[in-house]
Amino acid sequence: MSARAVVFAYHNVGLRCLRVLLARGIDVALVVTHQDNPNENIWFGSVAQVAAEHGIPVITPEDPRDAALFRQIEAIAPDFIFSFYYRHMLPPALLALAQRGAFNMHGSLLPHYRGRVPINWAVLHGETETGATLHEMTAKPDAGAIVAQTAVPILPDDTAAEVFDKVTVAAEQTLWRVLPDLVAGSAPRLENDLAAGSYFGGRKPEDGRIDWSLPAQQVYNLIRAVAPPYPGAFCEVANHRFIIARARIAPDMPALQGLPLGLQVVDNALFGVCGDHRAVAIHELLHNGVPITPAEVSRLIY
């Protein structure tokens, strides 16, 4: 394929989509990525490393609106600009430098779950399906015409990290499938009906606080949505913070009836009793970053 591209990319989706472009013969003239944050849990691969292995120049500007970045991309005169899990919106003036279009890979089935951390939100809301969507970039986030998308299932016990792995493969498949048509100028432009979709903002670690008065399914969805390597769903008992790393919806058990809401130790097992009188069975609980046993929990909270 004969086309030159500038790629803004980060995370595993960025890594895999960059590899797709290279495998399809796209001339990637520049990769723009992020410096890893030393305060962040870096559990994903390095776009910068992949680019370096292929001899592609890599830069990490803090602001994509930087005038020097604009001039550098203008000099390249790219056919395409791609954004694959890059964390900043690209300004319209920069997008206009792409002679044949600027496209973003988003981790949902647009128009649903526009905005930040779409996979975590989909799991939190109990969705049974999500996916990856390649779309045109505009001044609004995730608002441009849809070029292609691929769906993946969300199974009842999937964590957000497990769904992210599926969406990464879906992103790779989506780009691989549509790229020849994109280069040929024959890729579709489908309506992205924002009124029929949804938009969500970012999440903070504190958003993982568990409200035990909610039904067990909602509590479990939160646990799945923020389970490690994300910061985790947590509760605080007796001035101790506990993070639930792994759990399942518990079957109905007479021993749980009448117990107070929240973290409980029953028959040397850990449970979280919820507002609908059901519970989540906790299979891994962390305290100060390390797993803790039911006996150790009992000594701390009772």
Summary of the structure (lengths in Angstrom):
residues: 302
radius of gyration: 22.2
end to end distance: 66.7
largest distance: 71.0
contacts: 961
relative contact order: 0.11
helix: 31%
strand: 27%
